[in-house]
Amino acid sequence: MRDDAFYSVLERIEDAQSLPELERAIMGLIDIYGFAHAGYHALRLPNDPRENPVVIHSYPEQWISRYRSQRYFEIDPVVLQAARSILPVDWDRLSVPEGTPQLLFREALDFGIGRKGLTVPIRGARGDLAVFTVVSALPDHEWQSLKLAQTRDIQLIGNYVHHRVLALCCDDDEAPIQLSRRERECLQWAAAGATIAGTAERLHVSERAVRGYLDSARHKLSSLTKAQAVARAIALGIVEH
C-alpha cells in the first residue's frame, strides 16, 4: 500500500464535516485496500445516552436491520471480545460458542458477510467505546498477507474515524489525554531508547503487549508514529526526557 493513498484516507476522514461525508471516506477504504466491507460502530459515546449511537457501514441494509432487531450486538463474539481487549480481534482466531452466536455467523454468510475480518477496539478517556471492522472476501493466502501488512494502518484509521465522530457528535470539550500506567511506562522506555524487546523484558510482559500499549498510547496522542507519540508525551509532561 502506497503511503500517499493511506494519508489520503486520513485526510478525507479529518476533512469530513458530517457523518455522510465520513461514511464516504470510510467506503473509500474498500477500493484502496480491496476489502469487501468496512464499518464503524460506536457502542458508547460521551454524554450520549443512546444505545449504539453511531453506526457507519457498507453492509446490506437488510443485514443491519436483522442484526438490530435480533439485538445481535449483545451476543456478537466479535463485539464482546473487542470490548474486553486493546488488541485487534482476528476473526480467524475467534472461538464462536454454540447456539445463537453461531447462528449469527451463519446468517451473516447468507447476507454475503464472510468469516475473514479484523475488528479494532477503540477506547477514549471519556468512557467512549467503539469498534472499527474490515471484512475480506480474498482467498485465504491473500487475506493473510494483507492482514499482516495493513493491521496497523487499520488501527490508525479506526481511531481517526472515532476522533472525527467525537468531533461531529459530541459538543463538550475534549478531556485531557489520559494514559494507563502501562502505556506511560512503555512510552517512557521508548523515550529512553529501549527496543520493544527491551521494554518487554523490563516490564515482564510480552512483546505483543508492548506493541499494543504503544499503539494505544499513540492513538490517544493522535500521533502517526511512535516517535511522534513520544515527542508529544514529552511536550505534555506525560513522560520525562
Secondary structure in CASP SS format (residue, H / E / C, confidence):
PFRMAT SS
TARGET T0000
AUTHOR 0000-0000-0000
METHOD secondary structure of the structure
MODEL  1
M C 1.00
R C 1.00
D H 1.00
D H 1.00
A H 1.00
F H 1.00
Y H 1.00
S H 1.00
V H 1.00
L H 1.00
E H 1.00
R H 1.00
I H 1.00
E H 1.00
D H 1.00
A C 1.00
Q C 1.00
S C 1.00
L H 1.00
P H 1.00
E H 1.00
L H 1.00
E H 1.00
R H 1.00
A H 1.00
I H 1.00
M H 1.00
G H 1.00
L H 1.00
I H 1.00
D H 1.00
I H 1.00
Y H 1.00
G C 1.00
F C 1.00
A C 1.00
H E 1.00
A E 1.00
G E 1.00
Y E 1.00
H E 1.00
A E 1.00
L E 1.00
R E 1.00
L E 1.00
P C 1.00
N C 1.00
D E 1.00
P C 1.00
R C 1.00
E C 1.00
N C 1.00
P C 1.00
V E 1.00
V E 1.00
I E 1.00
H E 1.00
S C 1.00
Y C 1.00
P C 1.00
E H 1.00
Q H 1.00
W H 1.00
I H 1.00
S H 1.00
R H 1.00
Y H 1.00
R H 1.00
S H 1.00
Q C 1.00
R C 1.00
Y H 1.00
F H 1.00
E H 1.00
I C 1.00
D C 1.00
P H 1.00
V H 1.00
V H 1.00
L H 1.00
Q H 1.00
A H 1.00
A H 1.00
R H 1.00
S C 1.00
I C 1.00
L C 1.00
P C 1.00
V E 1.00
D E 1.00
W H 1.00
D H 1.00
R H 1.00
L C 1.00
S C 1.00
V C 1.00
P C 1.00
E C 1.00
G C 1.00
T H 1.00
P H 1.00
Q H 1.00
L H 1.00
L H 1.00
F H 1.00
R H 1.00
E H 1.00
A H 1.00
L H 1.00
D H 1.00
F C 1.00
G C 1.00
I C 1.00
G C 1.00
R C 1.00
K E 1.00
G E 1.00
L E 1.00
T E 1.00
V E 1.00
P E 1.00
I E 1.00
R E 1.00
G C 1.00
A C 1.00
R C 1.00
G C 1.00
D C 1.00
L E 1.00
A E 1.00
V E 1.00
F E 1.00
T E 1.00
V E 1.00
V E 1.00
S E 1.00
A C 1.00
L C 1.00
P C 1.00
D H 1.00
H H 1.00
E H 1.00
W H 1.00
Q H 1.00
S H 1.00
L H 1.00
K H 1.00
L H 1.00
A H 1.00
Q H 1.00
T H 1.00
R H 1.00
D H 1.00
I H 1.00
Q H 1.00
L H 1.00
I H 1.00
G H 1.00
N H 1.00
Y H 1.00
V H 1.00
H H 1.00
H H 1.00
R H 1.00
V H 1.00
L H 1.00
A H 1.00
L H 1.00
C H 1.00
C C 1.00
D C 1.00
D C 1.00
D C 1.00
E C 1.00
A C 1.00
P C 1.00
I C 1.00
Q C 1.00
L C 1.00
S C 1.00
R H 1.00
R H 1.00
E H 1.00
R H 1.00
E H 1.00
C H 1.00
L H 1.00
Q H 1.00
W H 1.00
A H 1.00
A H 1.00
A C 1.00
G C 1.00
A C 1.00
T C 1.00
I H 1.00
A H 1.00
G H 1.00
T H 1.00
A H 1.00
E H 1.00
R H 1.00
L H 1.00
H C 1.00
V C 1.00
S C 1.00
E H 1.00
R H 1.00
A H 1.00
V H 1.00
R H 1.00
G H 1.00
Y H 1.00
L H 1.00
D H 1.00
S H 1.00
A H 1.00
R H 1.00
H H 1.00
K H 1.00
L C 1.00
S C 1.00
S C 1.00
L C 1.00
T C 1.00
K H 1.00
A H 1.00
Q H 1.00
A H 1.00
V H 1.00
A H 1.00
R H 1.00
A H 1.00
I H 1.00
A H 1.00
L C 1.00
G C 1.00
I C 1.00
V C 1.00
E C 1.00
H C 1.00
END
